[in-house]
Amino acid sequence: MPEDAARPRPWLVLAICCMSMLIVSLDNTILNIALPAIQRDLHTSVSGLQWTVDAYTLVLAALLMLSGSTADRVGRRRTLRAGLAIFTAASLLCGLAPGLGWLVAARILQAVGGSMLNPVAMSIISNTFTDPRQRARAIGVWSGVVGISMAAGPIIGGALVESAGWRSIFWINVPIGLAALFLIGRYVPESRAARPRRVDPVGQALVIVLLLTLTYAIIESPSRGWTSPVVAGSAAAALCALLGLLRYEPRRTDPLIDLRFFRSAPFAGATVIAVATFAGLGGFLFVSSLYLQNVRHLDPLHAGLFMLPMALMALLTAPVSGRMVASRGPRTPLLLAGAALCASAVLQALTYSTHMPTALLVVAYLLFGTGFGLVNAPITNTAVSGMPRSQAGLAAAVASTSRQVGQSLGVAVIGALMAGGVHAGAAGFTDAGRTAWWIIAGCGAAVLVTGTLTSGRWARETARRTARTLAAEDAEGTKETVKA
């Protein structure tokens, strides 16, 4: 590598890391627009569409923390490049899928690669921008990439599905992935944690069992019923896995989920807010795509154009949120975000119908985009800013895991609700849709309440205490490692 390329360039590193965020976010946004086309082409049910989305988000959520700690141990740049290579190859396989089973399997492989992208890139950014204000601004830019993907995704996805078919939405990842691989190898410096964390296979297995069985029970309950032995057994297995995690992880020296992080009220609050926000987003994208195309009978391109106001507001408000966090802290953007998300969902719950006025739909989408754009920067900044730099990868992975768990649950719950409505025709769909929007409104209210409770003076003091404790314990562990 040339000497000038090896020299760290913070804003160039940020731009390259943002490419990994773009490839994942764009894929997710485009996929939702393509769901009706996939349903028709592969002759699948609503539950099949749920698995197309959740096969990815579940595996991603299950592996994010492992990838974050692995990157801290073996090298963040190396892990990021490996993840991009896997994600790019899996995207090509998704585009070649002859049936639903192949598509779901390729989506799982995509998730394996995707788990190495966002938390690792976030860790690189946290170690590159050491000044708190610069880090907050960088995270604002990073969050803005979500807005860019949401703005570009519906239009790009609609145009691709309309002109080249749904398979092309996966092929678009290939050139972006190859370009990012080249740039990471040339310009992103390698970094590792001072004290590598050991692998936690038991914790990893328990996380996988918890997420898989819980989501399976939710998705399959409409068709099988909650009294079904399979569904009831899955729910029981999820509960046992959760109890096992809570009992086993505190006894580990290097746990997969470091429960000490949750002594910080802002960190715990950011986790809850991430789950609630992305549950709302997952439900929003799932029900809106089906409503616009199956009920209002729009083609994919026009459905994408309908969702553009939401995406544009997310794009515009994300960098504003980053500046607000840098200058005022996370409280103001969190409260505004919760209010906007809740107002959007309540508006749709009260007015939802087959022929809902276009003006009301646009206003609801504008409000949702505003709330979503405001919430990302405070979530991410809170997750990593109070933690020792040596644990930045794990902290960022917990935040990213919360997002994916929330989106999985949102798709599972809202999809299960809509499954019955689809079979009852347009009227049944809109009745189920109203209930879905009340659930999404509850997610917005959770953001508002949690943001209020975990961003005050008491909460900030718990964050400082937690940071001091973690730093001291991490330094002691490093000394013991050096002596050994």
C-alpha positions in Angstrom: 0.0 0.0 0.0 1.4 3.5 -0.9 2.5 5.6 2.1 0.0 8.3 1.4 -2.8 5.8 1.2 -1.9 4.3 4.6 -2.1 7.7 6.3 -5.5 8.0 8.1 -7.9 10.5 6.4 -10.8 10.8 8.8 -13.5 12.1 6.4 -12.4 9.8 3.6 -12.6 6.9 6.0 -16.1 8.0 7.0 -17.2 8.2 3.3 -15.9 4.7 2.6 -17.5 3.2 5.8 -20.8 4.9 4.7 -20.7 2.8 1.5 -21.1 -0.3 3.7 -24.1 1.3 5.3 -25.5 2.3 1.9 -25.3 -1.2 0.5 -27.2 -2.7 3.4 -29.8 0.0 3.8 -30.5 0.3 0.0 -31.0 -3.4 -0.2 -33.6 -3.4 2.6 -35.5 -0.4 1.2 -35.6 -1.7 -2.3 -36.6 -5.2 -1.2 -39.8 -3.9 0.4 -40.9 -2.2 -2.8 -40.3 -5.6 -4.6 -42.3 -7.8 -2.2 -45.5 -7.9 -4.3 -43.6 -8.8 -7.4 -41.7 -11.5 -5.5 -45.0 -12.8 -4.2 -46.5 -13.1 -7.7 -43.4 -14.5 -9.4 -42.6 -17.1 -6.7 -46.2 -17.8 -5.8 -45.7 -17.4 -2.1 -47.9 -16.3 0.8 -47.6 -13.4 3.1 -45.7 -15.6 5.6 -43.3 -16.4 2.7 -42.7 -12.6 2.2 -42.1 -12.3 6.0 -39.4 -14.9 5.9 -37.8 -13.2 2.9 -37.3 -10.1 5.1 -36.8 -11.8 8.5 -34.4 -14.5 7.3 -32.0 -11.7 6.7 -32.7 -9.5 9.8 -32.8 -12.5 12.2 -29.4 -13.9 11.1 -28.0 -10.4 11.0 -29.2 -9.7 14.6 -27.9 -13.0 15.8 -24.4 -12.5 14.5 -23.8 -8.7 14.9 -22.3 -8.9 18.4 -20.1 -11.9 17.4 -18.9 -9.9 14.4 -18.3 -6.8 16.5 -16.2 -8.6 19.1 -14.4 -10.6 16.3 -13.5 -7.4 14.5 -12.0 -6.0 17.8 -9.9 -9.1 18.0 -8.8 -10.0 14.5 -8.9 -6.5 12.9 -11.7 -4.3 11.9 -10.6 -3.6 8.3 -10.1 -7.3 7.7 -13.6 -8.1 9.0 -15.2 -5.4 7.0 -13.6 -6.6 3.8 -14.7 -10.2 4.5 -18.2 -9.1 5.1 -18.4 -7.1 1.9 -17.1 -10.0 -0.1 -19.7 -12.4 1.3 -22.6 -9.9 1.0 -21.7 -9.1 -2.6 -21.5 -12.8 -3.6 -24.8 -13.5 -1.8 -26.5 -10.7 -3.5 -25.7 -12.3 -6.9 -27.1 -15.6 -5.6 -30.3 -13.8 -4.5 -30.8 -12.5 -8.1 -30.5 -16.1 -9.4 -32.9 -17.7 -7.0 -35.3 -20.1 -8.8 -37.7 -20.3 -5.8 -38.5 -19.1 -2.3 -36.2 -21.6 -0.6 -33.2 -20.6 -2.6 -34.0 -16.9 -2.0 -34.3 -17.3 1.7 -31.0 -19.3 1.9 -29.2 -16.6 -0.1 -30.7 -14.0 2.1 -29.3 -15.8 5.1 -25.8 -15.8 3.5 -26.3 -12.1 2.8 -26.9 -11.6 6.5 -23.7 -13.4 7.4 -21.8 -10.8 5.4 -24.0 -7.9 6.4 -23.3 -8.7 10.1 -19.7 -7.7 9.5 -20.5 -4.4 7.9 -22.4 -1.8 10.0 -21.1 -2.4 13.5 -17.5 -2.9 12.3 -17.7 0.3 10.2 -19.2 2.1 13.2 -16.3 0.9 15.3 -13.8 2.2 12.7 -15.5 5.6 12.8 -15.5 5.7 16.6 -11.8 5.0 16.6 -11.1 7.4 13.8 -13.0 10.4 15.3 -11.8 10.6 18.9 -13.1 14.2 19.6 -16.7 13.9 20.9 -18.0 16.8 18.8 -16.4 15.5 15.6 -17.7 12.0 16.4 -21.2 13.3 16.8 -21.0 15.1 13.5 -19.6 12.0 11.8 -22.4 9.9 13.2 -24.9 12.5 11.9 -23.4 12.0 8.4 -23.5 8.2 8.9 -27.1 8.4 9.9 -27.8 10.5 6.9 -26.8 7.6 4.7 -29.9 5.8 5.9 -31.9 8.8 4.7 -30.1 8.7 1.3 -30.9 5.0 0.9 -34.5 5.6 1.9 -34.8 8.4 -0.6 -33.1 6.5 -3.4 -34.4 3.1 -2.6 -38.1 3.4 -3.5 -37.3 5.2 -6.8 -34.4 2.9 -7.8 -36.3 -0.2 -6.6 -39.5 0.8 -8.4 -37.7 1.6 -11.6 -35.6 -1.7 -11.5 -38.6 -3.9 -10.7 -40.7 -2.2 -13.4 -38.0 -2.4 -16.1 -35.8 -5.4 -15.2 -37.7 -7.4 -12.7 -37.2 -7.9 -9.0 -34.0 -9.9 -9.4 -32.2 -6.7 -10.5 -32.6 -5.2 -7.0 -30.0 -7.6 -5.7 -27.6 -7.3 -8.7 -27.2 -3.6 -8.0 -25.3 -4.4 -4.8 -22.5 -6.1 -6.8 -20.8 -3.0 -8.3 -21.2 -1.0 -5.1 -19.7 -3.9 -3.1 -16.7 -4.3 -5.4 -15.9 -0.6 -5.4 -16.1 -0.5 -1.6 -13.8 -3.5 -1.3 -11.1 -1.7 -3.4 -11.4 1.5 -1.4 -11.3 -0.2 2.0 -8.1 -2.1 1.1 -6.5 1.2 -0.1 -7.5 3.9 2.4 -8.9 2.4 5.7 -6.3 1.7 8.4 -6.4 -1.5 10.4 -7.3 -1.3 14.1 -7.8 -3.8 16.9 -8.8 -3.7 20.6 -5.9 -3.7 23.1 -7.3 -6.7 24.8 -9.0 -9.2 22.5 -12.3 -10.7 23.7 -12.8 -14.5 23.7 -15.5 -16.2 21.7 -18.7 -17.1 23.6 -20.2 -20.1 21.8 -22.9 -20.7 24.5 -24.1 -17.2 24.4 -24.1 -17.1 20.6 -26.2 -20.3 20.5 -28.7 -18.9 23.0 -29.1 -15.7 21.0 -29.8 -17.6 17.8 -32.3 -19.9 19.6 -34.1 -16.9 21.2 -34.4 -14.8 18.0 -35.3 -17.7 15.7 -37.9 -19.4 17.9 -39.6 -16.1 19.0 -39.9 -14.9 15.4 -41.1 -18.3 14.2 -43.8 -18.4 16.8 -45.1 -14.9 15.8 -45.0 -15.5 12.0 -46.6 -19.0 12.1 -49.2 -18.3 14.7 -51.9 -17.0 12.2 -51.9 -20.2 10.2 -51.1 -22.7 13.0 -52.6 -21.0 16.1 -51.0 -20.2 19.4 -52.1 -23.6 20.8 -50.2 -25.5 18.1 -47.5 -27.6 19.7 -44.9 -26.2 17.3 -45.8 -22.6 18.0 -46.2 -23.1 21.8 -42.9 -25.1 21.8 -41.1 -22.3 20.0 -42.4 -19.7 22.4 -41.3 -21.8 25.4 -37.9 -22.3 23.8 -37.5 -18.5 23.3 -38.3 -18.0 27.0 -35.8 -20.6 28.1 -33.1 -19.1 25.9 -33.8 -15.6 27.3 -33.5 -16.9 30.9 -30.4 -18.8 30.0 -28.8 -15.7 28.6 -29.6 -13.6 31.7 -28.1 -16.3 34.0 -25.1 -17.4 31.9 -23.7 -14.1 30.5 -22.9 -12.3 33.8 -20.6 -15.2 34.7 -18.5 -14.9 31.6 -15.2 -13.0 31.6 -15.9 -11.9 28.0 -19.6 -12.3 27.4 -21.2 -12.1 24.0 -23.7 -9.5 25.5 -21.9 -7.4 28.2 -24.8 -6.8 30.5 -22.7 -4.1 32.4 -23.4 -1.8 29.5 -27.0 -1.6 30.6 -26.0 0.0 33.9 -25.9 3.1 31.8 -29.5 4.5 31.5 -28.8 6.3 28.2 -27.3 3.1 26.7 -30.3 1.0 27.9 -32.6 3.6 26.7 -30.9 3.8 23.3 -31.4 0.0 23.0 -35.1 0.2 23.8 -35.6 3.2 21.4 -33.7 1.3 18.6 -36.0 -1.7 19.0 -39.2 0.4 19.1 -38.1 2.7 16.2 -37.1 -0.1 13.9 -40.1 -2.2 14.8 -42.1 0.7 13.6 -40.0 1.1 10.5 -40.3 -2.7 9.6 -44.1 -2.5 10.0 -44.3 0.7 8.1 -42.4 -0.5 5.1 -44.2 -3.9 5.0 -47.7 -2.7 5.3 -47.2 0.4 3.1 -45.7 -1.6 0.2 -48.6 -4.1 0.2 -51.2 -1.3 0.6 -49.9 0.9 -2.2 -49.6 -2.0 -4.7 -52.2 -4.5 -3.7 -55.0 -2.2 -2.5 -54.4 1.1 -4.4 -53.1 -1.0 -7.4 -50.0 1.2 -8.1 -47.1 -0.2 -10.1 -43.7 -0.5 -8.2 -42.4 2.8 -9.6 -45.4 4.9 -8.5 -45.5 3.1 -5.2 -41.8 4.2 -4.7 -42.7 7.7 -5.7 -45.5 7.7 -3.1 -43.0 6.8 -0.3 -40.5 9.5 -1.5 -41.8 12.2 1.0 -41.0 9.9 3.9 -37.5 9.1 2.6 -36.7 12.7 1.7 -37.6 13.9 5.3 -35.4 11.2 6.7 -32.5 12.4 4.5 -33.0 16.0 5.4 -33.4 15.6 9.2 -30.6 13.1 9.8 -27.7 15.5 9.6 -29.7 18.1 11.5 -30.1 15.5 14.3 -26.3 14.9 14.3 -25.7 18.7 14.8 -28.3 18.8 17.6 -26.7 15.9 19.4 -23.2 17.6 19.0 -24.5 20.9 20.4 -27.3 20.0 22.8 -27.2 16.3 23.5 -29.7 13.6 22.5 -32.8 14.7 24.4 -34.3 17.2 21.9 -34.0 15.0 18.8 -35.3 12.0 20.7 -38.4 13.8 21.9 -39.1 15.3 18.5 -38.6 11.9 16.9 -41.0 10.1 19.2 -43.7 12.8 18.7 -43.4 12.7 14.9 -43.5 8.9 14.7 -46.5 8.6 17.0 -48.3 11.4 15.2 -47.8 9.8 11.8 -49.1 6.4 12.9 -52.1 7.9 14.8 -53.1 9.9 11.7 -53.1 6.8 9.5 -54.9 4.7 12.2 -57.7 7.3 12.3 -58.1 7.8 8.5 -57.0 4.5 7.0 -59.2 3.3 4.2 -59.1 1.8 0.7 -59.4 5.4 -0.8 -57.5 7.3 1.9 -56.9 10.9 0.7 -53.6 11.3 -0.9 -52.8 14.6 1.0 -53.3 12.8 4.4 -51.1 9.9 3.3 -48.3 12.3 2.2 -48.5 14.2 5.5 -48.3 10.9 7.4 -45.3 9.8 5.4 -43.6 13.2 5.9 -44.1 12.9 9.7 -42.7 9.4 9.8 -39.6 10.3 7.8 -39.0 13.3 10.1 -39.1 11.0 13.2 -37.0 8.3 11.7 -34.4 10.8 10.5 -34.1 12.4 13.9 -33.7 9.2 15.9 -30.7 7.5 14.4 -27.9 9.9 15.4 -28.8 10.0 19.2 -29.2 6.2 19.2 -25.8 5.6 17.7 -23.9 8.3 19.5 -25.3 7.3 22.9 -24.3 3.6 22.2 -20.7 4.3 21.6 -19.8 7.7 23.1 -19.7 6.6 26.7 -17.9 3.3 26.2 -14.1 2.7 26.2 -12.7 2.8 22.7 -11.5 -0.8 23.1 -15.1 -2.0 23.4 -16.5 0.3 20.6 -17.1 -2.7 18.3 -19.2 -4.6 20.9 -21.1 -1.5 21.9 -21.9 -0.5 18.3 -22.9 -4.2 17.6 -25.4 -4.1 20.5 -26.9 -0.9 19.0 -27.1 -2.5 15.6 -28.5 -5.7 17.0 -31.3 -3.7 18.6 -32.2 -2.2 15.3 -32.3 -5.6 13.5 -34.3 -7.2 16.4 -36.8 -4.4 16.2 -37.2 -4.7 12.5 -37.6 -8.4 12.7 -40.3 -8.1 15.3 -42.0 -5.4 13.4 -42.2 -7.4 10.3 -43.2 -10.6 12.2 -46.0 -8.9 14.3 -47.4 -6.6 11.5 -47.0 -9.4 8.9 -48.9 -11.8 11.1 -51.6 -9.3 11.6 -51.9 -8.5 7.9 -51.9 -12.2 6.9 -55.5 -12.6 7.9 -56.5 -9.3 6.3 -55.1 -10.2 2.9 -57.5 -13.2 2.6 -60.5 -11.0 3.6 -60.0 -8.7 0.6 -59.5 -4.9 0.5 -61.9 -4.2 3.4 -60.2 -6.8 5.6 -56.8 -5.5 4.7 -57.7 -2.0 5.7 -59.3 -3.2 9.0 -56.1 -5.0 9.8 -54.1 -2.0 8.7 -55.7 0.3 11.2 -54.7 -2.1 14.0 -51.2 -2.2 12.6 -50.9 1.6 12.7 -52.0 1.7 16.3 -49.2 -0.8 17.1 -46.8 1.4 15.2 -48.1 4.4 17.2 -47.3 2.6 20.3 -43.7 2.2 19.1 -43.5 6.0 18.6 -44.9 6.6 22.1 -42.2 4.2 23.5 -39.5 6.3 21.8 -41.0 9.5 23.3 -41.3 8.1 26.9 -38.0 6.3 26.9 -36.2 9.3 25.4 -37.6 11.5 28.2 -36.6 9.1 31.0 -33.1 8.3 29.9 -31.7 11.7 28.7 -31.8 13.7 31.9 -29.1 14.5 34.6 -29.6 11.3 36.5 -29.2 9.2 33.3 -26.0 11.1 32.3 -24.5 10.3 35.7 -25.2 6.6 35.3 -23.4 6.8 31.9 -20.4 8.4 33.5 -20.2 5.8 36.3 -20.6 3.0 33.8 -17.8 4.4 31.6 -15.4 4.8 34.5 -16.1 1.2 35.7 -15.7 -0.3 32.3 -12.5 1.6 31.6 -11.0 0.6 34.9 -11.9 -3.1 34.5 -10.7 -3.0 30.9 -7.3 -1.5 31.9 -6.9 -4.1 34.7 -7.7 -6.9 32.2 -5.1 -5.5 29.8 -2.4 -5.4 32.5 -3.2 -9.1 33.4 -2.9 -10.0 29.8 0.5 -8.3 29.4 1.8 -10.0 32.6 0.7 -13.4 31.3 
